[in-house]
Amino acid sequence: MSIEKCLQNQDDTPSIRTNSVITSGTGIIVAARVGGFILKNLPIEQARIALRNIFHLDWSRKNELFQGTIIGPEEKILNSRDAINSATKMVMIELGYLEQGKNQENREV
């Protein structure tokens, strides 16, 4: 579920919270880290476009980007530093800001 859909369907808040990571503190941290990277590293016009990509990303708990990173067994949200770092890196790879396979395990994004 994208951020846009969350905002458009505010009457369905309980269902959205159950099915989405962006409505959790952990999901917000991941989005903020990616957004911060974009704002720090891209010219403003490119950053506007890039931020829209975050906005339209599928933030559902079922998204493979989050499985095993910030979504653990029984679709519980994990909030450890390692989980957040891993999810942030997966989103950055998905959006094309990191190359998959680069050894950046201990570096916070």
C-alpha positions in Angstrom: 0.0 0.0 0.0 1.5 3.4 -1.0 1.5 6.4 1.2 -1.0 8.0 -1.3 -3.5 5.2 -0.7 -3.1 5.5 3.0 -3.9 9.2 2.8 -6.9 8.6 0.5 -8.5 5.9 2.6 -8.3 7.5 6.1 -11.7 6.0 7.0 -10.1 2.6 6.8 -7.4 3.4 9.3 -7.5 0.2 11.4 -7.1 -2.0 8.3 -4.4 0.3 6.9 -2.4 0.1 10.1 -2.7 -3.7 10.1 -1.5 -4.1 6.5 1.1 -1.3 6.2 4.5 -0.5 7.6 4.5 3.2 6.7 1.9 3.8 9.5 4.4 2.5 12.1 7.3 4.3 13.7 9.7 1.8 12.1 8.3 2.4 8.6 8.5 6.2 9.1 12.1 5.9 10.2 12.9 3.9 7.0 11.1 6.5 4.8 12.8 9.4 6.6 16.3 7.9 6.2 15.7 7.3 2.5 14.2 10.8 2.1 17.2 12.3 4.0 19.6 10.6 1.7 17.7 11.9 -1.3 17.6 15.5 0.0 21.3 15.4 0.9 22.6 13.9 -2.3 20.4 15.1 -5.2 19.7 18.5 -6.7 16.3 19.9 -5.6 14.5 19.1 -8.9 15.7 15.5 -8.9 14.9 15.2 -5.2 11.3 16.2 -5.8 10.9 13.4 -8.3 12.8 10.9 -6.1 10.6 11.7 -3.1 7.6 10.9 -5.2 9.1 7.4 -5.7 9.1 7.0 -1.9 5.5 8.2 -1.8 4.4 5.6 -4.4 6.4 2.6 -3.0 4.4 -0.4 -1.8 4.7 -0.1 2.0 2.5 -3.1 2.7 3.7 -5.7 5.1 3.5 -8.3 2.3 6.2 -6.4 0.2 9.3 -8.6 -0.2 11.5 -5.6 0.6 10.3 -5.7 4.2 10.0 -9.5 4.7 13.0 -10.5 6.9 14.0 -6.9 7.4 11.4 -5.1 9.4 8.7 -7.7 9.1 9.3 -10.9 11.1 7.3 -14.0 11.9 3.6 -13.6 12.0 4.0 -10.2 10.2 5.2 -8.5 13.3 7.1 -5.2 12.8 10.7 -5.4 14.0 12.3 -2.2 15.3 15.9 -3.2 15.9 18.7 -1.0 14.5 19.8 -3.9 12.2 16.2 -4.4 10.9 15.8 -0.7 10.2 19.2 -0.5 8.5 18.4 -3.6 6.4 15.0 -2.3 5.3 16.5 1.1 4.5 19.1 -0.5 2.3 16.5 -2.6 0.5 14.4 0.4 -0.3 17.5 2.3 -1.5 18.4 -0.6 -3.7 14.8 -0.8 -5.0 14.9 2.9 -5.9 18.3 2.7 -7.5 20.4 4.6 -4.9 22.5 1.6 -3.8 23.8 -1.3 -5.8 22.8 -4.8 -4.6 25.6 -6.8 -3.3 27.8 -3.9 -2.2 29.3 -4.5 1.2 27.7 -1.8 3.3 26.4 -4.0 6.2 27.6 -1.8 9.1 27.0 1.6 7.6 23.8 3.4 8.5 22.1 5.1 5.6 
